[in-house]
Amino acid sequence: MPSFTVFKGQDNGQPKKSTTSQPDQLVRDKRTQDMVLGHEGCGVVEDVGPDCKHLKKGDRVGWGFSHDSCGYCDECLEGFEQFCVDRGIYGAANFDQGSFASHAIWREGFLHKTPDGLSDAEAAPLQCGGATVFAALYNAQHGETVGVVGMGGLGHLAIQFASKLGCRVVVLSGTDRKKDEAFRLGATEFVAMKGVEDLKVGRPLQRLLVTTSAQPDWDAILPAMASRSTIYPLSVSAGRLGVPYAPLVFHGIAVQGSLVASRIQHRKMLDFAAVHGIKPIIERFPMTEEGIGEAMKRLEEGKVYYRAVLMVE
């Protein structure tokens, strides 16, 4: 098996250049762990194994959070392989494979062809961020009112997808700093939430995508939710979800967990993005120890303009 360059985590949290040649053992997703970093990426197929049937050398492909599944359980057979009990997901399998690398070795069935309408730099942030918001919007109806909490890496994609799906998009952000950009991306309505106790929206929210790490002010938001609406908490947090109990019961409001997307949803997402011109707003950094370190520092400081993309030099 060939060796190739990867960038791993280490004790001080700074990326380090290394090499790998094969998958390794189970670890957790931490920048301080000795694991290859990065869970969404794009590249070009350089070679295929003897069992590959659909991809060939030269194909442009991408991959996301999910890498493998058993293929036989109920979840897999029903098209929800991201919930397979034997799934392979970033941080829990394939320790020596990741997108912060010159190469990677993945199972063919979990690679997704990149449409011609998207560059690799544009397609890479869609492999997890785009898949995550698209899955939460997958059964949205034309004319449905969709709320998006937060306008960062996930939120700015959610606005575009919901708008192109024909939904009314209400953006709930902390301040009005990104108001003009929200409308350019397809928002119908914008609300600056800071200090708001009585949220007023044009129409009740039938679907709410929470894309922020911090929980929103549920006391302010729940009265704006429609009866039988659904809330999708999409960011990963180690804390507890604290939602007032009574409004959920009396208005039939559901809280729905959602983990990235199934493979069919993922591939439809890429095609939909290419057809409708949905693209992430990105900053480019070189894929070097220094470039990765700079990108992570800007991310921690909240200075990344939506999505940071590492480019192989």
Secondary structure, DSSP 8 states (H G I E B T S, - for coil): ---EEEEE--TTS--EEEEE-S--------TTSSSB--S-EEEE-----TT--S--TT-EEEE-SEEE--S-SHHHHTT-GGG-TT-EEBTTB-TT--SSBS-----GGG-EE--TTS-HHHHGGGTTHHHHHHHHTTT--TT-EEEEE--STTHHHHHHHHHHTT-EEEEEESSSTTHHHHHHHT-SEEEE-TT-SS---SS-EEEEEE-SSS---HHHHGGGEEEEEEEEE-S--SS-----HHHHHHHT-EE----S--HHHHHHHHHHHHHHT----EEEEESSHHHHHHHHHHHHTT-S-SEEEEE--
